[in-house]
Amino acid sequence: MIGVPVTAIFIGVLLLFLVLAVLTVYLFAARALQDRKSKRAEAYLSRNGEIWYRVLRGFEPAPQELVPNDEAELAAVEEIFRAYLTNVTGNGIRERVRAFADVHLAPFYRKKLKSRNWSERMNALYRIEDFGMESLLGDVRKLDRKKLSEEERFQLYLIELQFRPDGFMDRTAGRLGYLSEYESRQLFFLMPENVFEEAAAQFGELDPVLKFGLIEVLGMQQDLMRLPFLEGLLDSPDPEIRIRALRAIDAFGIRTPDQILERAFDSPVWEERFLVARMLRRVPADEAARYASRLRNDPSWLVREEIRAVLVRQRSPEEKSAVLR
Amino acid sequence: MENTIEWLMKFFGGVIFIYMAVVILAYSGMFLFAFLDLKRQRRLDRRELDDRFIDAFYSKPVTILVPAYNEEAGVVGSIHSLLNLNYPQTELLVIDDGSTDRTAEMVIRRFDMVRADKPSESRLDTRRVLDVYRSRIHPNLWLIKKENGGKGDALNVGINFARYPYFCTIDGDSILDGNSLLRVMKPIMTSGGKVVAAGGNVRIVNGMAVDHGVVSDIRLSGRPLVVMQVVEYLRAFLMGRIALSRLNMVLIISGAFSVFSKKYAFEAGGYNTETIGEDMEMVVKIQRLIKDKKMDARVEFVPDPVCWTEAPQSLAVLRRQRRRWHQGLLESLWRHRAMTLNPKYGTVGMLSIPYFWLVECLGPLIELGGYLYVIAAFFMGGIYYEYAVLLMLLFILYGTVFSIGSVLLESWSLNAFPKRRDVLRMMALSLTEVVWYKPLTLFWRVEGLVRSMFRIRSWGDMERVGATKGMSE
């Protein structure tokens, strides 16, 4: 009775071991191929490293021998471009990378964009953005019609922003609500000035995540011309907007105007009181002490702690140790 | 009498057979999940992502908590590795949990520390903090000396002192790869705060060369006991956790390397200081909190950030560790038994917790029973002989085949052990797993069950030997 399953399972286990043996052979063969590919890439690098230096510094045009013939050589060129773009500044290098990539690397990435493997498509999208391959914009836009992962779609927006910034917000704002705050910040950080202005003008209609991203980037840019815009946001009924606007104003690193301090001191939201307490670091000692007395018994521990830190910072060493005790 | 024995043998044979079939099916499903997930990401150039996240403006600051109790062999190496992390904004709190060796002394001397003040909240009750030191070489490195209260208590002190909204827990003997923190934080950053806890992949460091807190040469340990643990870790992390993470059913992320939102940790009441498995307990509490308060939040496991940790090298220490782990597992499951098969807790309550009860907690009892059954059946001969063969085949399928499969999957997707010889050694040892390592660990886990039932508790301190070149420097 039990003989059948025993035999069946025995054969099954044997077959599984056979499959594992075949997979092992496949794995080692794939590794050997990968090793060979790495060696070819290394050979390309040692053969052409010097030439690439002269080409990218603009001392000579790119000779035909630099054009990669296969995936291994493409990987080597990618390494060189990544190294130069990361470590050397200058529009000249970026422009020469773009020119070479647009002509000689685009066919490789066009093929990768059609790959069924998500990683391959993502890598291609990263490279198109990094190397500025505008010639592939049409291919990238074709992807937009397909079902894409969120990561791919975000990369598509970054590429669109880089190559077709005009009217970017009108074309995409309605579709950006799914972004994370991290992505939203990245998007606004990379926006050219005119697109950023366009976005700020539409602030009221933006999705919350875009509003937050825009405010954070304003804080990072520390452009005093934009300070009134942030101050205006302190009237928002949304406490999250007010908190972020205060944080952005704090990031400017300047003495905060009194009217901002005054209105936030009495806020029922502890985060707002905490941020003004932090802003007291840049207020003269006597004024800070006056303001601090209003928050010294604040119900929030973090606010009290911040006030204590502000007072300690402004005292003599003897007084400091007394306060700390 | 004979009829009764026959009935009993058939009944237990049937129970064990059904259990094994269910477990093999569940593992096959999880294996398939892991394969598809790793296949999707296999060729991704992760450096691109690392480069994007490294900018302080995009990332979130993290407080790293290193609880240390008698970790003089590894704590300095561990701190070096954490100081080498590629992450824009961190503070590093080493919490000396009343060590009786020179842990604190070594940290103070090595990093030129002086007494300092650091603000702390007191939202979590803890044992008394004795002293706080700050490094003059690395101003973001702190040492907090406290009365002994266990790992959970030390972590709670760290959470009280943490300045940033996320904290990362690292064991005092563990070493992180340079980009590990960036990678484990990725789902937290990109999810817009929906991922409230994330854990990375823990690997065994024994036998590797470590230079100033960085694993400089990957070598597989020469000890079969350690190699078997390497395979076991690969299997657990790659198979179980990837699938559970995709389905938002994670109940365990290793305390050796995990990140939590401080807000959620506070709300969950911090680490439990009474339980043995405080890391699992914390995750279960957070999952429970998420469901109780109907929050849009999740816990994730991330396979590519790697934390290296020291594994037991002797049977005695391994036995204590496994006993302790199992006691912790049972305690957590028992404490949260109201979640079991409770639809309010979604897939966690309906699938994850029952899986942990059946497979992880009670499974060893059934499997060990299976081994005893096989021995008994061999002696009884006749039809039972066939039962024994059938069960042995299932054990091989369940143990050896999945272990070798995991080694191959890891090698294909993440390639942690680049040397072919190491891969072959792991596979060869996996072939022997069913006859020595598996029964031993099953026995120890059942011991843990029994000790739990009799409320026998001991922490079974891990004896740190600095089992790698350069780690104890």
Interface residues (C-beta under 8 A of the other chain):
Chain A: M1 I2 G3 P5 V6 I9 F10 G12 V13 L16 F17 L20 L23 T24 L27 F28 A30 R31 R82 T86 N117 W118 S119 E120 M122 N123 Y126 D130 S180 E181 Y182 E183 R185 Q186 F189 V209 E216 M220 W301 L302 E305 R308 A309 L324
Chain B: K39 R40 Q41 R42 R43 L44 D45 R47 E48 D51 R52 F57 Y58 D117 P119 E121 M189 T190 S191 G192 G193 I383 E386 Y387 V389 L390 L393 L394 I396 L397 V401 I404 G405 L408 S411 W412 R420 V423 M427
